[in-house]
């Protein structure tokens, strides 16, 4: 029986007609019987890894001598060397790995539960971005060079970022998952952009940052730092325990939770505080290891089920086990050096995540994988007054409906884009007035003025327009495909694949002009992700999760590559990987424009069918839409567009996230904002490039950094300006 044969009023099919995609959920008693063996096995594995961590290290102290020290057999603790190796190095490091892993696991599970989004991870509240900004500020402004200084500034920055997110999410009676998700994304992007500005202007800060950002437990020596943060971790774990029951009620919906005596807003705030304390302490102790929180939540949900209490407990156990095992491997795989622990976590976690999402129990992972940015309660509206009908263009038997609001938004964006082009062409040319620049853009005026504007300015501007439009459209397609506003082409592995391909071509040719490497790398990455995931999966869910795992692995490898290059080489590569239009001209913009001329009409043609995918597959099929075919077309379009954009200006990822949200805000929620997203993306990139050239005299800030610094507050404005009455 095909999906197109399912009708609304048809009786249920016979059991033989179609096998269920996933096995039915086990009864509660069976789940309880299954939970205890899993818990026992997890504890045994954790103890074995802890014992292995105590037995492995640079010093020639084996398991027997470690056991002698722990039991103080024959006065072993009187041995100074044994005390140094075991008591001051291995024991604090092992305990730190256990606590940091458990903290990230618990924080990831709590965050996924409160946002009802299994793609949420511990960097969602801006914690990692805040910690990074704190470290860079400490190094570049105050000259901090000690590990204790890194710890203090990382913790302070993380707490500051999360506090801002909490204030934003709780303003105007908010506190919904949408406000938490978008507020965290915006604050994290802004802090990340500020970090990029400081790094571009301070090679010393970048030199220290590129090592710290990889994450490591090698700096844990003695009990001082762990003793200082142990109370903070304790409060975070206690809050997580106390919010377990309210979170269980919250999973039933806000109204039912209130009926059971809980306060949804207070519950979300308490969870956010717990996640902040746990993640901030973990980042301060070991650096940013964000992928671990996501991985632990997936593992726990696959083995323990969706019950909040068990989910939190198992996520803590799995997080501790993964980080401890990764730390042991980090000490032995590259002796006498240590490998970055974040890379080891990605190497372990990516295959595990892929195996889970491909299993038959992957349906248990879907915590309402719909749009987490949807408002929890719908806004109350006043009775609408009489409105003019939307205009319709007719030609014979053909007709075209022009939605009034979307049409006005498109015209406004086009006008703003034209103004941005004129301002960008004028920027840096003080001898030309705006009027003269405007005429020169269209080839009018004195020959020298036209040559100056069209030859030296417009090539770069056109490249920015093309890249921004491609990014905005790719983000719109990906978010609609996944029904998730957190979804961007980056989650499909597109950005990392395209970036890696362009970097390889740059190494071979000595220039970043190989625009064609971007789409090829993006296509290769998505082919790998799609093949590994076994197809698009339900609503593209499996592809997104596999892409996220591959992106985490590729990002870690890229960071390692940058950390091991010379400072000058790594600095120039960092600028490009942040997103830059420096040196771009018509030669690079033309292929992208040709691609847009082909891909945009196709995207507009599938937009109507894409809107149907907002409903279930059965509803889409009853409306005559083949969901699998539409997803495949949208996926290929997003890959091609994002790959072209990366080939031009590098991975300017935030544009793909923000442009569709802003375009939907302008055009209204009734339609997929395909054209509006392209115009908004182009506008963001051109404005960001202009500001990057003129903001600091003598220094050019990469366009990707400017978009994150300014795009975050603008996204916050959109979030806070939503009417709640």
LINUR-V713283 format. One record per backbone hydrogen bond with DSSP energy under -0.5 kcal/mol. NH is the residue of the N-H (numbers start at 1). CO is the residue of the C=O. If there is no record, write none. Layout:
BEGIN
nh=NH co=CO
nh=NH co=CO
END
This chain:
BEGIN
nh=5 co=2
nh=6 co=3
nh=7 co=5
nh=10 co=7
nh=17 co=14
nh=18 co=14
nh=31 co=27
nh=32 co=28
nh=33 co=29
nh=34 co=30
nh=35 co=31
nh=36 co=32
nh=37 co=33
nh=38 co=34
nh=39 co=35
nh=40 co=36
nh=41 co=37
nh=42 co=38
nh=43 co=39
nh=44 co=40
nh=45 co=41
nh=46 co=42
nh=47 co=43
nh=48 co=44
nh=49 co=45
nh=50 co=46
nh=51 co=47
nh=52 co=48
nh=53 co=49
nh=54 co=50
nh=55 co=51
nh=56 co=52
nh=61 co=59
nh=62 co=60
nh=66 co=62
nh=67 co=63
nh=68 co=64
nh=69 co=65
nh=70 co=66
nh=71 co=67
nh=72 co=68
nh=73 co=68
nh=75 co=72
nh=76 co=73
nh=78 co=75
nh=79 co=76
nh=80 co=78
nh=83 co=79
nh=84 co=80
nh=85 co=81
nh=86 co=82
nh=87 co=82
nh=87 co=83
nh=88 co=83
nh=88 co=84
nh=90 co=85
nh=91 co=86
nh=93 co=89
nh=94 co=90
nh=95 co=91
nh=96 co=92
nh=97 co=93
nh=98 co=94
nh=99 co=95
nh=100 co=96
nh=101 co=97
nh=102 co=98
nh=103 co=99
nh=104 co=100
nh=105 co=101
nh=106 co=102
nh=107 co=103
nh=108 co=104
nh=109 co=105
nh=110 co=106
nh=111 co=107
nh=112 co=108
nh=113 co=109
nh=114 co=110
nh=115 co=111
nh=116 co=112
nh=117 co=112
nh=120 co=117
nh=122 co=290
nh=124 co=121
nh=126 co=123
nh=130 co=126
nh=131 co=127
nh=132 co=128
nh=133 co=129
nh=134 co=130
nh=135 co=131
nh=136 co=132
nh=137 co=133
nh=138 co=134
nh=139 co=135
nh=140 co=136
nh=141 co=137
nh=142 co=137
nh=143 co=139
nh=144 co=138
nh=150 co=146
nh=151 co=147
nh=152 co=148
nh=153 co=149
nh=154 co=150
nh=155 co=151
nh=156 co=152
nh=157 co=153
nh=158 co=154
nh=159 co=155
nh=160 co=156
nh=161 co=157
nh=162 co=158
nh=163 co=159
nh=164 co=160
nh=165 co=161
nh=166 co=162
nh=167 co=163
nh=168 co=164
nh=169 co=165
nh=170 co=166
nh=171 co=167
nh=171 co=168
nh=173 co=170
nh=174 co=171
nh=175 co=169
nh=180 co=176
nh=181 co=177
nh=182 co=178
nh=183 co=179
nh=184 co=180
nh=185 co=181
nh=186 co=182
nh=187 co=183
nh=188 co=184
nh=189 co=185
nh=190 co=186
nh=191 co=187
nh=192 co=188
nh=193 co=189
nh=194 co=190
nh=195 co=191
nh=196 co=192
nh=197 co=193
nh=198 co=194
nh=199 co=195
nh=200 co=196
nh=201 co=197
nh=202 co=199
nh=206 co=202
nh=207 co=203
nh=208 co=204
nh=209 co=205
nh=210 co=206
nh=211 co=208
nh=212 co=208
nh=213 co=209
nh=214 co=211
nh=215 co=212
nh=216 co=286
nh=220 co=217
nh=221 co=219
nh=222 co=88
nh=227 co=223
nh=228 co=224
nh=229 co=225
nh=230 co=226
nh=231 co=227
nh=233 co=229
nh=234 co=230
nh=235 co=231
nh=236 co=232
nh=237 co=233
nh=238 co=234
nh=239 co=235
nh=240 co=236
nh=241 co=237
nh=242 co=238
nh=243 co=239
nh=244 co=241
nh=247 co=243
nh=248 co=244
nh=249 co=245
nh=250 co=246
nh=251 co=247
nh=252 co=249
nh=253 co=250
nh=257 co=253
nh=258 co=254
nh=259 co=255
nh=260 co=256
nh=261 co=258
nh=262 co=257
nh=264 co=262
nh=267 co=263
nh=268 co=264
nh=269 co=265
nh=270 co=266
nh=271 co=267
nh=272 co=268
nh=273 co=269
nh=274 co=270
nh=275 co=271
nh=276 co=272
nh=277 co=273
nh=278 co=274
nh=279 co=275
nh=280 co=276
nh=281 co=277
nh=282 co=278
nh=283 co=279
nh=284 co=280
nh=285 co=281
nh=286 co=282
nh=287 co=283
nh=289 co=287
nh=292 co=289
nh=293 co=290
nh=294 co=290
nh=295 co=291
nh=296 co=292
nh=297 co=293
nh=298 co=294
nh=299 co=295
nh=300 co=296
nh=301 co=297
nh=302 co=298
nh=303 co=299
nh=304 co=300
nh=305 co=300
nh=305 co=301
nh=311 co=307
nh=312 co=308
nh=313 co=309
nh=314 co=310
nh=315 co=311
nh=316 co=312
nh=317 co=313
nh=318 co=314
nh=319 co=315
nh=320 co=316
nh=321 co=317
nh=322 co=318
nh=323 co=319
nh=324 co=320
nh=325 co=321
nh=326 co=322
nh=327 co=323
nh=328 co=324
nh=329 co=325
nh=330 co=326
nh=331 co=327
nh=331 co=328
nh=332 co=328
nh=332 co=329
nh=333 co=329
nh=335 co=332
nh=337 co=334
nh=339 co=330
nh=341 co=215
nh=342 co=214
nh=342 co=215
nh=343 co=340
nh=344 co=340
nh=345 co=341
nh=346 co=342
nh=347 co=343
nh=348 co=344
nh=349 co=345
nh=350 co=346
nh=351 co=347
nh=352 co=348
nh=353 co=349
nh=354 co=350
nh=355 co=351
nh=356 co=352
nh=357 co=353
nh=358 co=354
nh=359 co=355
nh=359 co=356
nh=362 co=359
nh=363 co=360
nh=364 co=361
nh=365 co=362
nh=366 co=363
nh=367 co=365
nh=368 co=366
nh=370 co=368
nh=372 co=370
nh=374 co=371
nh=391 co=402
nh=393 co=400
nh=395 co=398
nh=398 co=395
nh=400 co=393
nh=402 co=391
nh=403 co=401
nh=407 co=403
nh=408 co=404
nh=409 co=405
nh=410 co=406
nh=411 co=407
nh=412 co=408
nh=413 co=409
nh=414 co=410
nh=415 co=411
nh=416 co=412
nh=417 co=413
nh=418 co=414
nh=419 co=415
nh=420 co=416
nh=421 co=417
nh=422 co=418
nh=423 co=419
nh=424 co=420
nh=425 co=421
nh=426 co=422
nh=427 co=423
nh=429 co=426
nh=430 co=428
nh=432 co=429
nh=437 co=433
nh=438 co=434
nh=439 co=435
nh=440 co=436
nh=441 co=437
nh=442 co=438
nh=442 co=439
nh=443 co=440
nh=444 co=439
nh=450 co=446
nh=451 co=447
nh=452 co=448
nh=453 co=449
nh=454 co=450
nh=455 co=451
nh=456 co=451
nh=456 co=452
nh=457 co=453
nh=458 co=453
nh=461 co=457
nh=462 co=458
nh=463 co=459
nh=464 co=460
nh=465 co=461
nh=466 co=462
nh=467 co=463
nh=468 co=464
nh=469 co=465
nh=470 co=466
nh=471 co=467
nh=472 co=468
nh=473 co=469
nh=474 co=470
nh=475 co=471
nh=476 co=472
nh=477 co=473
nh=478 co=474
nh=479 co=475
nh=480 co=476
nh=481 co=477
nh=482 co=478
nh=483 co=479
nh=484 co=479
nh=487 co=484
nh=491 co=488
nh=492 co=488
nh=492 co=489
nh=493 co=490
nh=494 co=489
nh=497 co=493
nh=498 co=494
nh=499 co=495
nh=500 co=496
nh=501 co=497
nh=502 co=498
nh=503 co=499
nh=504 co=500
nh=505 co=501
nh=506 co=502
nh=507 co=503
nh=508 co=504
nh=509 co=505
nh=510 co=506
nh=515 co=513
nh=517 co=514
nh=518 co=515
nh=519 co=515
nh=520 co=516
nh=521 co=517
nh=522 co=518
nh=523 co=519
nh=524 co=520
nh=525 co=521
nh=526 co=522
nh=527 co=523
nh=528 co=524
nh=529 co=525
nh=530 co=526
nh=531 co=527
nh=532 co=528
nh=533 co=529
nh=534 co=530
nh=534 co=531
nh=535 co=530
nh=540 co=537
nh=541 co=538
nh=543 co=536
nh=544 co=540
nh=545 co=541
nh=546 co=542
nh=547 co=543
nh=548 co=544
nh=549 co=545
nh=550 co=546
nh=551 co=547
nh=552 co=548
nh=553 co=549
nh=554 co=550
nh=555 co=551
nh=556 co=552
nh=557 co=553
nh=558 co=554
nh=559 co=555
nh=560 co=556
nh=561 co=557
nh=562 co=558
nh=563 co=559
nh=564 co=560
nh=565 co=561
nh=565 co=562
nh=570 co=566
nh=571 co=567
nh=572 co=568
nh=573 co=569
nh=574 co=570
nh=575 co=571
nh=576 co=572
nh=577 co=573
nh=578 co=574
nh=579 co=575
nh=579 co=576
nh=580 co=649
nh=584 co=581
nh=588 co=585
nh=589 co=585
nh=590 co=586
nh=591 co=587
nh=592 co=588
nh=593 co=589
nh=594 co=590
nh=595 co=591
nh=596 co=592
nh=597 co=593
nh=598 co=594
nh=599 co=595
nh=600 co=596
nh=602 co=598
nh=603 co=599
nh=604 co=600
nh=605 co=601
nh=606 co=602
nh=607 co=603
nh=608 co=604
nh=610 co=606
nh=611 co=607
nh=612 co=608
nh=613 co=609
nh=613 co=610
nh=614 co=611
nh=615 co=612
nh=620 co=616
nh=621 co=617
nh=622 co=618
nh=623 co=619
nh=624 co=621
nh=625 co=620
nh=627 co=625
nh=630 co=626
nh=631 co=627
nh=632 co=628
nh=633 co=629
nh=634 co=630
nh=635 co=631
nh=636 co=632
nh=637 co=633
nh=638 co=634
nh=639 co=635
nh=640 co=636
nh=641 co=637
nh=642 co=638
nh=643 co=639
nh=644 co=640
nh=645 co=641
nh=646 co=642
nh=647 co=643
nh=648 co=644
nh=648 co=645
nh=649 co=645
nh=650 co=646
nh=652 co=650
nh=653 co=651
nh=655 co=652
nh=656 co=652
nh=656 co=653
nh=657 co=653
nh=658 co=654
nh=659 co=655
nh=661 co=657
nh=662 co=658
nh=663 co=659
nh=664 co=660
nh=665 co=661
nh=666 co=662
nh=667 co=663
nh=668 co=664
nh=671 co=668
nh=673 co=671
nh=674 co=672
nh=677 co=673
nh=678 co=674
nh=679 co=675
nh=680 co=676
nh=681 co=677
nh=682 co=678
nh=683 co=679
nh=684 co=680
nh=685 co=681
nh=686 co=682
nh=687 co=683
nh=688 co=684
nh=689 co=685
nh=690 co=686
nh=691 co=687
nh=692 co=688
nh=693 co=689
nh=694 co=690
nh=695 co=691
nh=696 co=699
nh=697 co=695
nh=699 co=696
nh=701 co=692
nh=701 co=699
nh=704 co=579
nh=705 co=702
nh=706 co=702
nh=707 co=703
nh=708 co=704
nh=709 co=705
nh=710 co=706
nh=711 co=707
nh=712 co=708
nh=713 co=709
nh=714 co=710
nh=715 co=711
nh=716 co=712
nh=717 co=713
nh=718 co=714
nh=719 co=715
nh=720 co=716
nh=721 co=717
nh=722 co=719
END
